[in-house]
Amino acid sequence: MKYIYYIVLTALLFVNSAIFAQQESAFILYRSNMNIVNPAYVGVDNETIVTTSLRTQWSSIPEAPETITASFGTPLGKNVGIGISVVNDKTFVENQTVFGIDFSYHLKMDEATDLYLGIKAGGNFYDVNTTGLETYNIVEDPALGSISSFNPNVGAGALLKHNKWYASLSVPKLLSTTRARNEAGYAITDFDRPHVYLSGGYEFDLDPNPDPAYHIIFKPSIMARYVKGAPLSIDLNLMLELSTNFEVGVMYRIDKAYAAMTTFNINKNIKIGFAHEVSTSPTLLGIAGYTNEFLLQYKL
């Protein structure tokens, strides 16, 4: 059965060029984990936050993509925030770990609006398991033997935050790095190009109850991801905050997937989140299964 899965999956991956990831992982619960992609978020609202998440794709396929993240952000003085972020991506034959030291600076625009500017400095460790290419009938370029390296990188981001809305723009990795790519059954040397993230959201008070434990807030948001050589990825999110402790919502990734999600505050310090994603492709869904995402956050 496992062999049959690999045969069918290989056919799907040749169509979607997904043996080597063209785009970075798309997180469903991104609003709770934004400093992974935007360093401007560290120290926002003068909060110290530790977050970790796990995203497992295609539950029915062995060795399918898996992403683990960990981040820390804290204010340092009145207008400065610092933090650390780590992302580990395993995508079939690839293994990449990206880390960054984040710095943000806060500018007060008016009574209700704040501007945060951030920079990220770090790098990524990248490795290709060339022996695993045989599983997918891909011929190895001899040059791939050298792709197991560390590449330094820098990133930048901005966040404009109002009491009711926010707008975020970032490029977490400004420099292109060496990686592998599948082209017509041949694994060749290529470059991982910079990704641009644009996000925004608004909060509508549907039931402005003076008791925050029982209010209802509608939180629509959008996340767009762009990288040269790949289709534009757009997530449309609709969340309902039913109290200070509980949120529930849905997501639609245009032409790709839809998902249901929820977050729950166990107490004033600990938040957990879960999301369940389904592909819009019946063929991929039937073979590969579902994608799940888990999040754990601690506020000091």
C-alpha positions in Angstrom: 0.0 0.0 0.0 2.8 2.4 0.9 4.4 1.7 -2.6 1.1 2.5 -4.3 0.9 5.8 -2.4 4.3 6.8 -3.6 3.5 6.0 -7.2 0.3 8.1 -7.2 1.9 10.9 -5.2 4.8 11.1 -7.6 2.3 11.7 -10.4 0.6 14.4 -8.4 3.9 16.0 -7.5 5.1 16.2 -11.1 1.9 18.1 -11.9 2.2 20.4 -8.9 6.1 20.6 -8.8 5.9 20.0 -5.0 8.8 17.5 -4.4 10.8 20.7 -3.7 8.7 23.4 -2.1 8.1 26.5 -4.3 6.6 28.5 -1.4 7.1 28.7 2.3 4.6 27.1 4.6 1.2 28.9 4.8 0.0 29.0 8.4 -3.7 29.0 9.1 -3.3 30.4 12.6 -1.0 33.2 11.4 -2.6 35.9 13.5 -1.2 34.2 16.6 2.2 33.7 15.2 3.1 36.7 13.0 6.7 37.4 14.1 7.6 34.2 12.2 7.2 36.3 9.0 7.3 39.9 10.3 9.9 41.0 12.8 7.9 44.2 13.5 5.6 42.1 15.7 8.1 41.5 18.5 7.2 43.4 21.7 3.8 44.6 20.2 1.5 45.9 22.9 4.3 45.6 25.5 3.7 41.8 25.8 6.3 39.0 26.3 5.1 36.0 24.2 6.5 32.5 23.6 4.8 30.6 20.8 5.3 27.2 19.2 3.3 25.5 16.4 3.2 22.3 14.4 1.8 21.9 10.9 1.5 18.5 9.4 0.4 18.2 5.7 -1.2 15.3 3.8 -1.8 13.0 6.8 -2.2 9.9 4.6 1.3 10.2 3.0 4.5 9.0 4.7 7.3 11.7 4.8 4.8 14.4 3.8 5.6 18.1 4.6 5.9 19.1 8.2 6.7 22.5 9.8 7.6 23.3 13.4 8.0 26.8 14.6 9.1 28.5 17.8 9.3 32.2 18.6 9.9 34.6 21.4 9.2 38.3 21.6 9.5 40.9 24.4 9.6 44.6 24.8 12.9 46.2 25.7 12.3 49.6 27.1 9.5 51.9 25.9 9.8 51.7 22.1 12.0 48.7 21.4 11.2 45.0 21.0 13.5 42.0 20.6 12.9 38.3 19.8 13.9 35.1 18.2 12.2 32.9 15.7 13.0 29.4 14.4 11.2 27.5 11.6 12.0 23.9 10.6 10.6 22.6 7.3 10.7 19.0 6.2 9.4 18.5 2.7 9.9 14.9 1.4 13.7 15.0 0.5 14.3 18.5 1.9 15.1 19.7 5.4 15.5 23.4 6.2 15.9 25.3 9.4 15.5 29.0 9.4 16.3 31.2 12.4 16.3 34.9 13.0 17.0 37.5 15.7 14.2 40.0 15.5 14.3 43.7 16.4 11.4 46.2 16.3 11.0 49.9 16.9 7.7 51.6 17.9 6.5 54.9 16.7 3.3 56.5 18.1 1.3 58.0 15.2 -1.7 59.2 17.2 -3.8 58.2 20.2 -5.2 55.1 18.5 -2.5 54.2 15.9 1.0 52.8 16.2 3.7 52.0 13.6 6.2 49.2 14.2 9.3 48.8 12.0 11.3 45.6 12.3 14.4 43.8 11.0 15.4 40.2 11.1 19.0 38.9 11.0 19.8 35.2 10.8 20.1 32.5 8.2 19.1 29.0 7.2 20.5 25.5 7.2 19.5 23.6 4.1 20.0 19.9 3.2 18.7 17.6 0.4 18.5 13.8 0.9 19.7 12.9 -2.6 19.2 9.1 -1.9 15.5 9.8 -1.4 15.1 11.1 -4.9 15.0 7.6 -6.2 11.7 7.1 -4.5 10.1 9.7 -6.8 12.0 8.6 -9.9 13.9 11.8 -10.1 17.4 11.9 -11.5 20.0 13.7 -9.4 22.1 16.5 -10.8 25.7 15.8 -9.6 25.9 19.5 -8.4 23.3 18.7 -5.7 26.0 17.0 -3.7 27.1 20.4 -2.6 23.7 21.6 -1.4 24.1 21.1 2.3 25.0 24.4 3.7 24.3 27.5 5.8 23.2 30.7 4.2 23.0 34.0 6.1 20.0 36.2 5.5 18.2 39.4 6.6 14.6 40.5 6.5 12.4 43.5 7.2 8.8 44.3 8.0 6.4 47.0 9.0 3.1 46.9 11.1 0.6 49.7 11.2 -1.8 48.9 14.1 -5.0 50.7 15.1 -7.4 49.8 17.9 -9.7 48.3 15.4 -7.5 47.3 12.4 -4.0 46.4 11.3 -1.9 46.2 8.2 1.3 44.2 7.9 4.0 44.1 5.1 7.2 42.0 5.3 9.9 40.1 3.5 11.4 37.8 6.1 14.3 36.7 3.8 15.6 39.4 1.5 18.4 37.3 0.0 18.0 34.4 -2.4 19.6 31.1 -1.2 20.7 28.0 -3.0 18.3 25.0 -3.0 17.1 22.2 -5.3 14.2 22.2 -7.8 12.4 19.5 -9.8 12.4 20.1 -13.6 10.9 17.4 -15.9 12.1 14.6 -13.6 15.6 16.1 -13.0 16.7 17.6 -9.6 18.7 20.7 -10.4 20.3 23.5 -8.5 18.1 26.6 -8.1 17.5 29.5 -5.7 14.9 30.1 -3.0 13.6 33.5 -3.8 12.3 36.2 -1.3 8.7 35.9 -0.2 6.5 38.9 0.3 3.8 38.8 2.9 0.9 41.3 3.0 -1.7 41.0 5.7 -4.6 43.1 7.1 -7.6 42.7 9.3 -10.4 44.5 11.1 -12.4 44.0 14.3 -16.2 44.6 14.4 -18.0 44.7 17.8 -21.2 42.8 17.1 -22.2 42.8 20.8 -20.4 45.7 22.6 -21.2 44.2 26.0 -19.4 46.1 28.7 -18.4 42.8 30.3 -15.4 41.6 28.1 -16.1 38.0 29.2 -19.3 37.9 27.1 -18.6 40.1 24.0 -18.8 39.0 20.4 -16.2 40.4 17.9 -16.1 39.6 14.2 -12.5 39.5 12.9 -12.1 39.2 9.1 -8.5 39.2 7.8 -6.5 38.4 4.7 -3.0 37.1 4.1 -1.3 37.3 0.7 2.0 35.6 -0.1 4.0 36.3 -3.3 7.2 34.7 -4.6 8.5 35.0 -8.2 7.8 31.8 -10.1 4.8 30.6 -8.1 1.1 31.5 -8.1 -0.1 34.2 -5.7 -1.4 32.6 -2.5 -4.3 34.4 -0.7 -6.0 33.3 2.5 -9.3 34.8 3.5 -10.1 34.3 7.2 -13.3 34.9 9.2 -13.0 34.6 13.0 -15.5 35.1 15.8 -14.3 36.0 19.2 -17.1 34.8 21.5 -15.4 35.9 24.7 -12.0 36.8 25.9 -11.2 33.1 26.1 -12.6 31.5 22.9 -12.4 32.1 19.1 -13.8 30.0 16.2 -13.5 30.6 12.5 -13.0 29.4 8.9 -10.4 30.0 6.2 -10.4 29.8 2.4 -7.1 29.7 0.5 -8.2 30.7 -3.0 -8.3 27.7 -5.4 -6.3 25.6 -2.9 -7.9 24.8 0.4 -10.4 25.6 3.1 -10.2 25.1 6.9 -11.9 25.4 10.3 -10.0 26.7 13.3 -10.3 27.6 16.9 -8.3 29.1 19.7 -8.9 28.8 23.5 -7.3 30.6 26.4 -6.9 28.1 29.2 -6.1 30.9 31.5 -4.7 34.5 31.3 -1.3 33.1 30.3 -1.8 30.0 28.1 -3.5 29.8 24.7 -4.0 26.8 22.5 -5.1 26.6 18.9 -6.1 24.0 16.3 -6.9 24.1 12.6 -8.0 21.4 10.2 -7.4 22.0 6.5 -8.9 20.3 3.4 -7.7 20.6 -0.1 -10.1 21.8 -2.8 -8.7 19.2 -5.2 -10.7 15.9 -4.8 -7.8 14.0 -6.3 -5.3 15.3 -3.8 -7.7 15.0 -0.9 -8.5 11.4 -1.8 -4.8 10.3 -1.9 -3.1 12.7 0.5 -5.7 13.3 3.2 -5.9 16.3 5.5 -3.6 19.0 7.0 -3.6 19.8 10.7 -2.1 22.7 12.6 -1.5 23.0 16.4 -0.5 26.1 18.3 0.6 26.7 21.9 1.3 30.2 23.2 2.4 31.5 26.6 2.2 35.1 27.7 4.4 36.2 30.5 
